[in-house]
Amino acid sequence: MEREVKGAVVHLCDATGSVRVELPAPNVVVATVEGRQSVGLARAMSTEIDAVIAREGAVNNFCDGWAQTSHDSAIRHHWQDWAKKRHPQLLSNQLLFRTQNTFATMAVTVANMMLGGSMTIHSTRAAFEAAVNAARDRR
C-alpha cells in the first residue's frame, strides 16, 4: 500500500485501485475511490477516517464511488463492521455510486439494511455534492 500526503489530501493506492481522502471542512471527510477497492485499500481508507474521528470526535463521512470499477467481496463486511462500531461518531454516512455499478450498489444496499438504514446512498453527483456542501456549510 502506498500512502502520499499532499497538503490536506491523502492519496492511497495499491496494485488495483486508489483512494483520495480529503477534508473540505474539519469534520467533513470525502474519500474518492477509483478502480478496484481491495480489502487493503478499504482498511487504509478507514484508518485515515479514524484519524479524523480521533481529532474531531464526529464526522460527516462521504464516499465517492463513482469511478470505482469493482471491489473485493470482503469489503462489505469491513465497512459494515466499521460503521456499526463508529455509529455515534458518524454525523452522516453518505455514498455515491453509479446505478450501472450493480455490484457496489447491491453490496451497499445490503450493508445499509444491516445498519438499520443509517447510510444515504446517492445515484447522482449533483445530490452527493449538495450533501457535501451542506455538511461543510454546517460547520
Secondary structure, 3 states (H helix, E strand, C coil): CEEEEECCEEEEECCCEEEEEEEEECCEEEEEEEEEECHHHHHHHHHHHHHHHHHHCCEEEEEEEEEEEEECCCHHHHHHHHHHHCHHHEEEEEEECCCCCHHHHHHHHHHHHHCCCCCEEECCHHHHHHHHHHHHHHC
